[in-house]
Amino acid sequence: MHMTTRVLLPPGNTSTIPWPSVPFTGLRLPAAWGDATAPGQNPSDGVFDFSRLDAWLTKIQQEASQSPVGSYDAMYTFNVTPTWASSNPTDTDCVRNFNPGGCDPPNDLNPDGTGTDQHWKDFVNAVATHTHSNFPGVIKYWEIWNEPNLPKEWKGTIPQLITMAKDATTIIKSIDPDAQITTPTPILQGNQAPWQWTQQYLPKAVAAGASPDIVTFHGYVVNTPVEQEASFAEGLAGVANSVGLSSKPMWDTEAGFDPKMVPDEDDQAAFVARSYLVQWSKGVSRFYWFLWDDQGSLGWMWDVSTMTIRKPGVAYGQVYGWMVGNDMSAPCSADGSVWTCGFTRQGSSYQAQAVWDASQSCASGTCATSSFTPDSIYIHFRDLDGNVTSFMPGTAIQIGAKPVLLENQ
């Protein structure tokens, strides 16, 4: 799995907010078609302003030269219709930071997907041409729309999205043949899992000649164990397989804990580790964590007020070391509330096992535990703080909500 993240790091504040201190390979850009932040990328018909996007891409290029992983790539996420192009330009019932009409379809695209779609095509052509000419190879992935199953994000139809996806794919690949296009990316909505929206979209898109290069979902869970993400991935894989796209990569392009629902910092660290491990086990090859540095927001790992990394950020760095360079030899599975995932390393006798007890939790710096007896091949374990603890083979250890990594050497 590629370890990725979404960072805010507003270009104007990069002198005070440091680049993430944990290793990662990709960024999902805070970009949109329309934008409530003046002047916006497409403030009027035929007018484009990519200054904010350029600041981001410049920063990515600068940091890549010092990156411990060698380079970064970026994903551009299309969403937010500009007010001037919206079919409902006075609509204020959209996500709060959208411009009016931002969650409505373009006014030159009919509900059945017919129409010129010229506003969209002009913008896609402009942004793809600009970025490929000025920052070649930085934006490798293009996400068609964010959370289309939420009315506050999209009030249009599936046929409209299919037309937009088909037009965008044709334009972007004519400019950059190596570019990769994703599906629109749904989220858990009430009792509807993300893959259930994709089940409505993908067969029609494939039939219309709008097959994606990557199938995507958002892995947010609400008031349920993070391991529910496994069912999201399984469902999406089934949908892709049903239309002959089982070979396509499956990505989670946004997920993280809600600090209102997971208030304890140790439980937040547990959430990070379990989320990455379970999704990797289910075939998710990229997972964009949300978010690195937005104080108090979803998934926040960096504390802007103290300028220090939080426990979830430390856990992210540790799990990176557990996963990258290793192979998953035994998928994550549960025996009661105890989860285990097995690891090996090519060309080595190394064996490891991640283990945690999903029934346990943490409060005020103390985490409840249960007894677990590892296989006798293991001699020590690593925790999410980076500590290594040795134990006598075959003896019981204490495990809790935060995974530990058992190792044989």
ChimeraX attribute file (.defattr): number of C-alpha atoms within 10 A of each C-alpha:
attribute: neighborCount
match mode: 1-to-1
recipient: residues
	/A:1	19
	/A:2	17
	/A:3	22
	/A:4	23
	/A:5	24
	/A:6	23
	/A:7	22
	/A:8	19
	/A:9	20
	/A:10	13
	/A:11	16
	/A:12	11
	/A:13	10
	/A:14	12
	/A:15	10
	/A:16	10
	/A:17	17
	/A:18	14
	/A:19	16
	/A:20	16
	/A:21	14
	/A:22	17
	/A:23	18
	/A:24	22
	/A:25	19
	/A:26	23
	/A:27	22
	/A:28	24
	/A:29	19
	/A:30	17
	/A:31	19
	/A:32	22
	/A:33	21
	/A:34	29
	/A:35	22
	/A:36	18
	/A:37	11
	/A:38	9
	/A:39	15
	/A:40	21
	/A:41	24
	/A:42	25
	/A:43	19
	/A:44	15
	/A:45	12
	/A:46	10
	/A:47	12
	/A:48	17
	/A:49	15
	/A:50	17
	/A:51	12
	/A:52	18
	/A:53	19
	/A:54	16
	/A:55	13
	/A:56	21
	/A:57	21
	/A:58	16
	/A:59	15
	/A:60	21
	/A:61	16
	/A:62	12
	/A:63	15
	/A:64	16
	/A:65	12
	/A:66	10
	/A:67	16
	/A:68	13
	/A:69	11
	/A:70	12
	/A:71	17
	/A:72	20
	/A:73	19
	/A:74	21
	/A:75	23
	/A:76	22
	/A:77	22
	/A:78	19
	/A:79	23
	/A:80	29
	/A:81	30
	/A:82	31
	/A:83	26
	/A:84	20
	/A:85	23
	/A:86	23
	/A:87	21
	/A:88	19
	/A:89	20
	/A:90	13
	/A:91	15
	/A:92	16
	/A:93	16
	/A:94	20
	/A:95	16
	/A:96	10
	/A:97	12
	/A:98	23
	/A:99	23
	/A:100	25
	/A:101	27
	/A:102	35
	/A:103	31
	/A:104	26
	/A:105	27
	/A:106	27
	/A:107	19
	/A:108	17
	/A:109	23
	/A:110	17
	/A:111	14
	/A:112	14
	/A:113	18
	/A:114	12
	/A:115	14
	/A:116	13
	/A:117	19
	/A:118	16
	/A:119	21
	/A:120	21
	/A:121	16
	/A:122	17
	/A:123	20
	/A:124	20
	/A:125	17
	/A:126	20
	/A:127	20
	/A:128	21
	/A:129	18
	/A:130	15
	/A:131	17
	/A:132	17
	/A:133	12
	/A:134	12
	/A:135	15
	/A:136	12
	/A:137	16
	/A:138	19
	/A:139	23
	/A:140	18
	/A:141	20
	/A:142	24
	/A:143	24
	/A:144	24
	/A:145	23
	/A:146	23
	/A:147	22
	/A:148	23
	/A:149	23
	/A:150	17
	/A:151	14
	/A:152	18
	/A:153	21
	/A:154	24
	/A:155	17
	/A:156	21
	/A:157	17
	/A:158	23
	/A:159	19
	/A:160	20
	/A:161	25
	/A:162	25
	/A:163	22
	/A:164	24
	/A:165	24
	/A:166	20
	/A:167	18
	/A:168	24
	/A:169	23
	/A:170	15
	/A:171	19
	/A:172	23
	/A:173	14
	/A:174	14
	/A:175	15
	/A:176	17
	/A:177	11
	/A:178	12
	/A:179	18
	/A:180	18
	/A:181	25
	/A:182	25
	/A:183	25
	/A:184	29
	/A:185	25
	/A:186	26
	/A:187	27
	/A:188	21
	/A:189	16
	/A:190	8
	/A:191	7
	/A:192	12
	/A:193	23
	/A:194	25
	/A:195	28
	/A:196	19
	/A:197	22
	/A:198	27
	/A:199	17
	/A:200	12
	/A:201	19
	/A:202	25
	/A:203	17
	/A:204	17
	/A:205	21
	/A:206	16
	/A:207	10
	/A:208	13
	/A:209	12
	/A:210	23
	/A:211	22
	/A:212	23
	/A:213	19
	/A:214	20
	/A:215	28
	/A:216	29
	/A:217	30
	/A:218	25
	/A:219	30
	/A:220	24
	/A:221	20
	/A:222	14
	/A:223	8
	/A:224	10
	/A:225	13
	/A:226	23
	/A:227	21
	/A:228	16
	/A:229	24
	/A:230	20
	/A:231	17
	/A:232	24
	/A:233	28
	/A:234	15
	/A:235	18
	/A:236	24
	/A:237	23
	/A:238	14
	/A:239	22
	/A:240	22
	/A:241	13
	/A:242	13
	/A:243	15
	/A:244	11
	/A:245	19
	/A:246	15
	/A:247	11
	/A:248	14
	/A:249	18
	/A:250	23
	/A:251	26
	/A:252	24
	/A:253	27
	/A:254	24
	/A:255	24
	/A:256	23
	/A:257	27
	/A:258	18
	/A:259	16
	/A:260	10
	/A:261	11
	/A:262	16
	/A:263	13
	/A:264	17
	/A:265	18
	/A:266	23
	/A:267	23
	/A:268	28
	/A:269	26
	/A:270	26
	/A:271	24
	/A:272	27
	/A:273	25
	/A:274	26
	/A:275	24
	/A:276	24
	/A:277	24
	/A:278	24
	/A:279	27
	/A:280	22
	/A:281	21
	/A:282	18
	/A:283	17
	/A:284	24
	/A:285	15
	/A:286	22
	/A:287	27
	/A:288	26
	/A:289	28
	/A:290	24
	/A:291	22
	/A:292	26
	/A:293	25
	/A:294	17
	/A:295	14
	/A:296	15
	/A:297	16
	/A:298	19
	/A:299	26
	/A:300	26
	/A:301	30
	/A:302	26
	/A:303	17
	/A:304	16
	/A:305	7
	/A:306	8
	/A:307	12
	/A:308	13
	/A:309	18
	/A:310	18
	/A:311	21
	/A:312	26
	/A:313	26
	/A:314	20
	/A:315	26
	/A:316	25
	/A:317	20
	/A:318	21
	/A:319	24
	/A:320	20
	/A:321	13
	/A:322	20
	/A:323	19
	/A:324	12
	/A:325	11
	/A:326	16
	/A:327	16
	/A:328	17
	/A:329	15
	/A:330	13
	/A:331	17
	/A:332	22
	/A:333	16
	/A:334	15
	/A:335	8
	/A:336	9
	/A:337	12
	/A:338	18
	/A:339	21
	/A:340	21
	/A:341	20
	/A:342	20
	/A:343	20
	/A:344	19
	/A:345	16
	/A:346	9
	/A:347	6
	/A:348	7
	/A:349	9
	/A:350	13
	/A:351	18
	/A:352	24
	/A:353	25
	/A:354	24
	/A:355	26
	/A:356	25
	/A:357	24
	/A:358	21
	/A:359	14
	/A:360	17
	/A:361	17
	/A:362	20
	/A:363	12
	/A:364	8
	/A:365	9
	/A:366	10
	/A:367	15
	/A:368	15
	/A:369	18
	/A:370	15
	/A:371	12
	/A:372	16
	/A:373	12
	/A:374	17
	/A:375	14
	/A:376	11
	/A:377	14
	/A:378	21
	/A:379	18
	/A:380	20
	/A:381	23
	/A:382	18
	/A:383	17
	/A:384	24
	/A:385	17
	/A:386	15
	/A:387	10
	/A:388	14
	/A:389	11
	/A:390	12
	/A:391	12
	/A:392	11
	/A:393	15
	/A:394	13
	/A:395	14
	/A:396	14
	/A:397	15
	/A:398	13
	/A:399	21
	/A:400	23
	/A:401	27
	/A:402	29
	/A:403	28
	/A:404	27
	/A:405	23
	/A:406	25
	/A:407	20
	/A:408	16
	/A:409	12
